[in-house]
Amino acid sequence: MRNTLVGAVLAIVLVAGLFAAAHFGSRPAQGPAPQLSPSQTTAQIGPDFIGDRKIGEWILYCGEAKELPSAPSNDGHVGGNSAGTTPKEAPPPPGWKIPRCRVVMGLRNAHNPAEQVRLTFRQAGFKRVIALFLRFPPDEVANGDVVTIQLDQAKWPIPIRSCAAQFCLAIQSIKFVDLPMIEKSKHMILAFTPASTHKAVAISVPTTGLEEALTVMRRIDK
């Protein structure tokens, strides 16, 4: 029961270029120039960091630590459920905490600043699997649509899983063996077909600072 409740809380916590000739573009860097390099920036971020920090073209967000929900009363029973079966999920490792950091890139519509395609990397689950969340304006994609992330040496088709009034969401879990492919990639392309134009477009996603941002995110949420 506790694991089921934990899973529900994690689900809540989790629910990330060019577009038709400069339709979308990465948010311009803010703050005075010159800026620190990504490695210099991450060297200043400690394990208790709370807030946001620009690392290259990406932004690291870290909230306050949150405890796991308390296990509900089970009337003296150690485990199982109403059907008499035991839970299938393993309990969290000792000392495990809900991941509190994420790495974000926002690609804004130059014609409508309120519209944004957002890419978010964050860790999920007890095994700290990194997942990529792609958030789209709800009038640009629909359930079942497939978007594509293309890296130097890989191409991932990712289906849109759900749409709400404010956004649509696609999620790609990343195997640990594939993580270096993202961190070392010099190019990233997000391709999809917007419902507003019905023409395939490709967004060039800057990768500067992504490796350093993912590294410090994993260091904080280890």
Summary of the structure (lengths in Angstrom):
residues: 222
radius of gyration: 19.3
end to end distance: 25.1
largest distance: 63.5
contacts: 631
relative contact order: 0.21
helix: 17%
strand: 33%
